[in-house]
Amino acid sequence: MNRLLADYLSKSLKKGSLELVDAKGTVYRFGDGTGQHVRARFTSKSAERGVVLNPELKLGEAFMDGGLVLDQGSIYDFLEVVLQNMGGTGRAWWWRVIYHFRVWTRRFRQWNTPFRSRQNVAHHYDLDGRLYSLFLDSDQQYSCAYFETPDSSLEEAQLAKKRHLAAKLALAPGQRVLDIGSGWGGLGLYLASRADIDVTGVTLSEEQHKVSNARAQEQDLAHRARFLLQDYRSLKPKFDRIISVGMFEHVGVGHFSEYFEKARDLLADDGVMVLHSIGRFDMPGETNSWIQKYIFPGGYIPSLSEVLPAIEKAGLKVTDIEILRLHYAETLRAWRERFMARRDEALALYDEAFCRMWEFYLAASETAFRYQDMMIFQIQLVRDQNALPLTRDYIWQAEEALRRRDQAGQRPSLKIAGE
């Protein structure tokens, strides 16, 4: 094994049990022998050399193409034993050079014009719809769930997420609500079914646009909920409420001011906006290069120190911030377990390399939330501080009222194209 890698791992991996076999067949052992035993093997010198030089990109690629094989344990187990020792800052000096160069050049990769944004969205969200049905809940919620109890199911936690967000909007009859990045329509349809409001959702995904409007028709909500294949930046009307879940991660750091200035222009004078996004606990950084290339091109996970100045400059006021710490780790664990249980069905849709890519994506994302300082923030925004009640009691009251309505009846599950 490359001496640099061997020395680095021996100094860094103090806990756990990792057995790593190099391309020559030599076995190296790291950790204190506790916990899940993991045995990984390089099948080629090129895979080993790539991981040494640029692990953020080449580790995932090696797993995808068979250059790294897990003989004992899973790729999640491998990432867990490595990252729980290294955390978010344990990089060798030559890896730090690559990382800082990427931070310096990140605006170029995140230059998300309307055209590039549509291309980026199609890369991930216009995959075969049946893939997502393998691991998401029945409402196709592709964002962090809200686990009210440790034993909540994924279905319960995703419903609780919608309820929690709806309560923060302080909805009232007759309001016009905008959902920026509306996905497969689940949140917009939930709002339309639970309150006497009018919902407009916007998405850049052709697949999501088609499915969302079909669902509105199926649920007899098309008169109160419609979904547009349109960039939010081209919208003109004013809205009483704006909700955005899991979309801000695709905006890009160079477009933060543009995003909040447009949100301000779309929000009524007495309006309320709630932004739900992945964030980082630590200082500003850069998107993992493997995630950038294979999963979310143009994406970026911001720190609050990058987001709040853009909000202030846009003339919006922050009225509430909530941090969800391990909720997404639990969500991703549920997704990963559900995907692996139905992996053969994914293989029928795509190939082995794709299935390994998706497994690595879910495992790497979960470990990022457990060990690399990722979290979720929900920020409530207004133009006028008098737009909301004086205390936060209205949130709990609205949430309880919605809980009673949720318990009163089940909503129709989502039908995906091809099912």
C-alpha positions as CSV (number, residue, x, y, z in Angstrom):
1,M,0.0,0.0,0.0
2,N,1.1,3.5,-0.6
3,R,3.1,4.6,2.4
4,L,1.4,8.0,2.6
5,L,-2.0,6.3,2.9
6,A,-0.9,3.7,5.3
7,D,0.8,6.2,7.6
8,Y,-2.2,8.5,7.5
9,L,-4.7,5.8,8.4
10,S,-2.5,4.4,11.2
11,K,-2.3,7.8,12.8
12,S,-6.0,8.7,12.2
13,L,-8.0,5.5,12.8
14,K,-7.9,5.0,16.6
15,K,-11.3,3.5,17.0
16,G,-13.1,0.6,15.2
17,S,-11.8,-2.3,13.2
18,L,-10.7,-1.9,9.6
19,E,-8.7,-4.4,7.6
20,L,-7.5,-3.0,4.3
21,V,-5.9,-5.2,1.6
22,D,-3.8,-3.5,-1.0
23,A,-3.6,-4.4,-4.7
24,K,-0.6,-6.8,-4.0
25,G,-2.6,-8.7,-1.4
26,T,-0.8,-7.3,1.7
27,V,-3.2,-6.9,4.7
28,Y,-3.1,-3.7,6.9
29,R,-5.1,-3.4,10.1
30,F,-6.2,-0.1,11.7
31,G,-8.2,0.8,14.8
32,D,-8.5,-0.7,18.3
33,G,-10.5,-3.8,17.2
34,T,-13.8,-2.6,18.6
35,G,-17.1,-2.5,16.8
36,Q,-18.1,-3.8,13.4
37,H,-15.2,-5.5,11.7
38,V,-14.8,-4.2,8.1
39,R,-12.5,-5.7,5.5
40,A,-12.0,-3.8,2.2
41,R,-9.8,-4.8,-0.7
42,F,-8.3,-2.8,-3.6
43,T,-8.5,-4.8,-6.8
44,S,-6.1,-2.7,-8.8
45,K,-3.1,-0.4,-8.3
46,S,-4.9,2.4,-10.2
47,A,-7.8,2.3,-7.8
48,E,-5.4,2.4,-4.8
49,R,-3.4,5.2,-6.3
50,G,-6.5,7.3,-7.1
51,V,-7.8,7.0,-3.5
52,V,-4.4,8.1,-2.2
53,L,-4.3,11.2,-4.5
54,N,-7.9,12.3,-4.4
55,P,-10.1,10.3,-2.0
56,E,-13.2,12.6,-2.1
57,L,-13.6,11.7,-5.8
58,K,-11.8,8.4,-6.3
59,L,-13.1,6.4,-3.3
60,G,-16.7,6.5,-4.7
61,E,-15.5,5.8,-8.2
62,A,-13.5,2.8,-7.0
63,F,-16.5,1.4,-5.2
64,M,-18.7,2.0,-8.4
65,D,-16.3,0.2,-10.8
66,G,-15.1,-2.6,-8.5
67,G,-11.7,-1.1,-7.7
68,L,-12.6,-1.3,-4.0
69,V,-14.5,-4.3,-2.8
70,L,-16.0,-4.9,0.6
71,D,-15.3,-8.5,1.7
72,Q,-16.8,-8.0,5.2
73,G,-19.2,-5.2,6.1
74,S,-20.8,-2.7,3.8
75,I,-19.7,0.6,2.2
76,Y,-21.6,2.3,5.0
77,D,-19.6,0.4,7.6
78,F,-16.4,1.3,5.9
79,L,-17.3,5.0,5.7
80,E,-18.5,5.0,9.3
81,V,-15.2,3.6,10.7
82,V,-13.2,6.1,8.7
83,L,-15.3,9.2,9.3
84,Q,-16.0,8.7,12.9
85,N,-12.3,9.0,13.4
86,M,-11.6,11.8,11.1
87,G,-14.7,13.9,11.5
88,G,-15.0,16.9,9.1
89,T,-11.5,18.2,9.4
90,G,-9.1,15.2,9.3
91,R,-7.5,15.7,5.8
92,A,-4.0,15.0,4.9
93,W,-2.0,18.0,3.6
94,W,-2.2,17.0,-0.1
95,W,-5.9,16.5,0.2
96,R,-6.3,19.9,1.8
97,V,-4.5,21.5,-1.3
98,I,-7.1,20.0,-3.6
99,Y,-9.9,21.0,-1.3
100,H,-8.8,24.6,-1.0
101,F,-8.4,24.9,-4.7
102,R,-12.0,23.6,-5.1
103,V,-13.2,26.2,-2.6
104,W,-11.4,28.9,-4.5
105,T,-13.0,27.8,-7.8
106,R,-16.5,26.8,-6.5
107,R,-18.4,29.7,-8.0
108,F,-17.6,28.5,-11.5
109,R,-19.1,25.0,-10.8
110,Q,-22.1,26.7,-9.1
111,W,-22.8,29.1,-11.9
112,N,-26.5,28.1,-12.0
113,T,-28.1,30.1,-14.8
114,P,-31.7,29.0,-15.6
115,F,-30.4,26.8,-18.5
116,R,-27.7,25.1,-16.4
117,S,-30.2,24.8,-13.5
118,R,-32.6,22.8,-15.7
119,Q,-29.7,20.6,-16.9
120,N,-28.6,19.9,-13.3
121,V,-32.1,19.1,-12.2
122,A,-32.7,16.7,-15.1
123,H,-29.5,14.9,-14.2
124,H,-30.9,13.8,-10.8
125,Y,-34.6,14.2,-10.7
126,D,-35.6,13.0,-14.2
127,L,-34.4,9.5,-13.6
128,D,-36.9,6.6,-13.9
129,G,-39.6,7.4,-11.4
130,R,-39.7,3.8,-10.3
131,L,-36.2,4.2,-8.7
132,Y,-37.5,6.7,-6.1
133,S,-40.4,4.5,-5.2
134,L,-38.0,1.9,-4.1
135,F,-36.8,3.8,-1.1
136,L,-39.0,6.9,-0.5
137,D,-42.2,7.0,1.5
138,S,-45.6,6.7,-0.3
139,D,-45.9,10.5,-0.7
140,Q,-42.4,10.6,-2.4
141,Q,-40.9,13.1,0.1
142,Y,-37.3,13.5,-1.0
143,S,-36.1,15.7,1.9
144,C,-35.3,15.4,5.6
145,A,-38.1,13.9,7.6
146,Y,-39.0,15.0,11.1
147,F,-38.8,12.3,13.7
148,E,-41.1,13.3,16.6
149,T,-40.2,10.1,18.5
150,P,-37.2,7.7,18.1
151,D,-39.5,4.9,16.9
152,S,-41.4,7.0,14.3
153,S,-41.7,5.2,10.9
154,L,-40.5,7.0,7.8
155,E,-44.1,7.5,6.8
156,E,-44.9,9.1,10.1
157,A,-41.8,11.3,10.1
158,Q,-42.4,12.6,6.6
159,L,-46.0,13.5,7.5
160,A,-44.7,15.2,10.7
161,K,-42.3,17.2,8.5
162,K,-45.1,18.6,6.3
163,R,-47.1,19.3,9.4
164,H,-44.2,21.1,11.1
165,L,-43.5,23.3,8.1
166,A,-47.2,24.1,7.5
167,A,-47.5,25.3,11.1
168,K,-44.6,27.7,10.7
169,L,-46.3,29.3,7.7
170,A,-49.2,30.6,9.9
171,L,-51.7,29.8,7.2
172,A,-55.1,31.5,6.9
173,P,-58.0,30.9,4.5
174,G,-57.8,32.5,1.1
175,Q,-54.0,32.8,1.0
176,R,-51.8,32.3,-2.1
177,V,-48.9,30.0,-1.4
178,L,-45.8,29.4,-3.5
179,D,-43.8,26.2,-3.2
180,I,-40.3,26.8,-4.8
181,G,-38.9,23.4,-5.8
182,S,-42.1,21.5,-5.4
183,G,-40.8,18.0,-6.1
184,W,-43.5,15.4,-6.8
185,G,-46.1,17.7,-5.3
186,G,-46.5,16.1,-1.9
187,L,-46.1,19.2,0.3
188,G,-48.2,21.5,-2.0
189,L,-51.0,19.0,-2.1
190,Y,-50.8,18.5,1.7
191,L,-51.2,22.3,2.2
192,A,-54.1,22.5,-0.3
193,S,-55.9,19.6,1.4
194,R,-55.5,20.8,4.9
195,A,-56.2,24.5,4.5
196,D,-58.5,26.7,2.4
197,I,-55.6,28.1,0.3
198,D,-54.4,28.3,-3.3
199,V,-51.0,26.6,-4.0
200,T,-48.6,27.1,-6.9
201,G,-45.6,24.9,-7.1
202,V,-42.6,25.4,-9.5
203,T,-40.1,22.7,-10.5
204,L,-37.5,22.3,-13.3
205,S,-38.0,18.6,-13.5
206,E,-40.3,17.4,-16.3
207,E,-41.0,14.1,-14.5
208,Q,-42.0,15.9,-11.3
209,H,-44.1,18.4,-13.2
210,K,-46.0,15.7,-14.9
211,V,-46.5,13.6,-11.8
212,S,-47.5,16.5,-9.6
213,N,-50.3,17.7,-11.8
214,A,-51.6,14.2,-12.3
215,R,-51.7,13.8,-8.5
216,A,-53.6,17.1,-8.2
217,Q,-56.2,15.8,-10.6
218,E,-56.5,12.4,-8.9
219,Q,-57.0,14.0,-5.5
220,D,-59.5,16.5,-6.9
221,L,-57.3,19.4,-5.9
222,A,-56.4,20.8,-9.3
223,H,-58.6,23.8,-8.7
224,R,-56.5,24.7,-5.7
225,A,-53.1,23.4,-6.6
226,R,-51.2,23.6,-9.8
227,F,-47.5,22.9,-10.6
228,L,-45.5,24.8,-13.2
229,L,-42.4,23.8,-15.2
230,Q,-40.8,27.1,-14.6
231,D,-37.7,28.7,-13.0
232,Y,-38.7,30.6,-9.8
233,R,-36.7,33.6,-11.1
234,S,-39.3,34.1,-13.9
235,L,-42.3,34.4,-11.6
236,K,-44.2,37.7,-11.3
237,P,-47.2,37.4,-8.9
238,K,-47.1,38.2,-5.2
239,F,-47.8,35.4,-2.7
240,D,-48.9,35.5,0.9
241,R,-46.7,32.6,1.8
242,I,-43.6,31.0,0.3
243,I,-42.2,27.6,1.2
244,S,-39.0,26.1,-0.2
245,V,-37.9,22.6,0.9
246,G,-34.7,20.9,-0.4
247,M,-34.2,23.4,-3.3
248,F,-31.8,26.0,-1.8
249,E,-29.0,23.4,-2.0
250,H,-29.2,23.8,-5.8
251,V,-29.0,27.6,-5.8
252,G,-25.2,28.0,-5.6
253,V,-23.3,30.4,-3.4
254,G,-23.0,33.0,-6.2
255,H,-26.8,33.2,-6.5
256,F,-27.8,33.6,-2.8
257,S,-28.5,37.3,-3.1
258,E,-30.4,36.7,-6.3
259,Y,-32.5,34.0,-4.6
260,F,-33.5,36.1,-1.5
261,E,-34.1,39.3,-3.5
262,K,-36.5,37.4,-5.8
263,A,-38.2,35.9,-2.7
264,R,-38.6,39.4,-1.3
265,D,-40.2,40.6,-4.5
266,L,-42.6,37.6,-4.6
267,L,-43.6,37.9,-1.0
268,A,-46.5,40.1,0.0
269,D,-45.8,42.9,2.5
270,D,-47.3,40.9,5.3
271,G,-46.2,37.6,4.0
272,V,-44.2,34.8,5.6
273,M,-41.6,32.5,4.1
274,V,-40.1,29.3,5.4
275,L,-36.8,28.0,4.0
276,H,-35.8,24.4,4.7
277,S,-32.3,23.4,3.6
278,I,-29.3,21.3,4.3
279,G,-26.6,23.3,6.0
280,R,-23.2,22.8,7.6
281,F,-22.3,23.5,11.2
282,D,-18.8,24.5,10.3
283,M,-17.4,27.3,8.2
284,P,-18.1,27.7,4.4
285,G,-16.6,25.0,2.2
286,E,-17.2,23.2,-1.0
287,T,-19.3,20.3,-2.4
288,N,-17.8,16.9,-2.2
289,S,-16.3,16.3,-5.7
290,W,-17.9,12.9,-6.1
291,I,-21.3,14.2,-5.2
292,Q,-20.8,17.2,-7.5
293,K,-19.9,14.9,-10.5
294,Y,-22.4,12.0,-10.1
295,I,-25.3,13.2,-7.9
296,F,-25.9,16.9,-7.7
297,P,-24.0,19.0,-10.3
298,G,-24.1,22.6,-9.4
299,G,-25.1,21.9,-5.8
300,Y,-23.7,23.4,-2.6
301,I,-24.4,23.0,1.1
302,P,-24.1,26.4,2.8
303,S,-23.2,27.5,6.3
304,L,-25.5,29.9,8.1
305,S,-22.7,32.5,7.9
306,E,-23.2,32.6,4.1
307,V,-27.0,32.6,4.2
308,L,-27.8,35.2,6.8
309,P,-25.9,38.1,5.2
310,A,-27.7,37.5,1.9
311,I,-31.0,37.5,3.8
312,E,-30.1,40.8,5.5
313,K,-29.0,42.4,2.2
314,A,-32.3,41.5,0.6
315,G,-34.2,43.4,3.2
316,L,-35.9,40.3,4.7
317,K,-36.1,39.7,8.5
318,V,-35.4,36.4,10.2
319,T,-38.1,35.6,12.7
320,D,-37.2,32.0,13.6
321,I,-34.4,29.5,13.0
322,E,-34.6,25.9,13.9
323,I,-31.7,23.4,13.5
324,L,-32.6,19.7,12.9
325,R,-29.4,17.8,13.8
326,L,-29.7,14.0,13.2
327,H,-33.1,13.9,11.6
328,Y,-31.6,13.6,8.1
329,A,-29.2,10.9,9.2
330,E,-32.2,8.9,10.4
331,T,-34.0,9.7,7.1
332,L,-31.1,8.5,5.1
333,R,-30.7,5.4,7.1
334,A,-34.3,4.5,6.3
335,W,-33.8,5.3,2.6
336,R,-30.6,3.2,2.5
337,E,-32.2,0.2,4.2
338,R,-35.2,0.4,1.9
339,F,-33.1,0.7,-1.2
340,M,-30.8,-2.2,-0.3
341,A,-33.9,-4.4,0.5
342,R,-35.1,-3.7,-3.1
343,R,-31.7,-3.5,-4.8
344,D,-32.6,-6.2,-7.3
345,E,-35.4,-4.0,-8.6
346,A,-33.1,-1.1,-9.1
347,L,-30.7,-3.4,-11.0
348,A,-33.6,-4.3,-13.3
349,L,-33.9,-0.5,-14.1
350,Y,-30.2,0.3,-14.3
351,D,-26.9,-1.5,-14.1
352,E,-24.6,-2.7,-11.4
353,A,-22.4,0.4,-11.5
354,F,-25.5,2.6,-11.0
355,C,-26.7,0.6,-8.0
356,R,-23.3,0.9,-6.4
357,M,-23.3,4.6,-7.1
358,W,-26.7,5.0,-5.4
359,E,-25.7,2.9,-2.4
360,F,-22.5,5.0,-2.0
361,Y,-24.6,8.2,-2.3
362,L,-27.0,7.1,0.4
363,A,-24.2,5.8,2.7
364,A,-21.9,8.8,2.2
365,S,-24.8,11.2,2.8
366,E,-25.8,9.5,6.0
367,T,-22.3,9.4,7.4
368,A,-21.9,13.1,6.5
369,F,-24.8,14.0,8.8
370,R,-23.5,11.7,11.6
371,Y,-19.8,12.6,11.4
372,Q,-19.1,15.6,9.1
373,D,-21.1,18.4,10.6
374,M,-24.1,18.5,8.3
375,M,-27.5,19.5,9.5
376,I,-30.8,21.0,8.4
377,F,-31.9,24.5,9.1
378,Q,-35.4,25.9,8.8
379,I,-35.5,29.7,8.6
380,Q,-38.7,31.7,8.9
381,L,-38.6,35.1,7.1
382,V,-40.9,38.1,6.8
383,R,-40.8,41.6,5.3
384,D,-42.7,43.1,8.2
385,Q,-42.1,41.9,11.7
386,N,-45.7,42.5,12.6
387,A,-46.8,39.7,10.2
388,L,-46.7,37.1,12.9
389,P,-48.0,36.7,16.5
390,L,-45.9,38.0,19.3
391,T,-45.1,34.5,20.7
392,R,-44.4,31.1,19.0
393,D,-47.5,29.5,20.5
394,Y,-49.2,29.7,17.2
395,I,-46.8,27.1,15.8
396,W,-47.7,24.5,18.4
397,Q,-51.4,25.3,18.1
398,A,-51.4,25.0,14.4
399,E,-49.3,21.8,14.5
400,E,-51.8,20.2,16.9
401,A,-54.7,21.2,14.8
402,L,-53.1,19.7,11.7
403,R,-52.2,16.5,13.7
404,R,-55.9,16.0,14.4
405,R,-56.8,16.5,10.7
406,D,-54.0,14.1,9.7
407,Q,-55.4,11.4,12.1
408,A,-58.9,11.9,10.7
409,G,-58.1,10.4,7.3
410,Q,-55.4,9.0,5.1
411,R,-54.2,10.8,1.9
412,P,-53.9,8.9,-1.4
413,S,-50.4,7.5,-2.0
414,L,-48.3,8.5,-4.9
415,K,-48.4,6.6,-8.2
416,I,-45.2,6.8,-10.2
417,A,-44.9,6.7,-14.0
418,G,-44.2,3.1,-15.0
419,E,-45.9,1.5,-12.0
